[in-house]
Amino acid sequence: MLLKGGRHKGGTDVMAPKTEPSGNPEGLESLLKDLHRLVGIRPKPLR
């Protein structure tokens, strides 16, 4: 089954649409900044 993208060496090369964060580097950067702000910096990281 071919979802989005083309065939490559017998597998499916799936391309993320521009609306998805992984398909748009600028959107991914803003998503990571929002996540960092939400999580914050832990003084003692979890193990």
NORWORA-V137085 format. One record per helix or strand of 2 or more residues. SS is the DSSP state (hx for helix, st for strand). FROM is the first residue (numbers start at 1). TO is the last residue. Records with the same first field share a line. If there is no record, write none. Layout:
BEGIN
SS=FROM-TO / FROM-TO
END
This chain:
BEGIN
st=7-8 / 11-12
hx=21-23 / 25-39
END
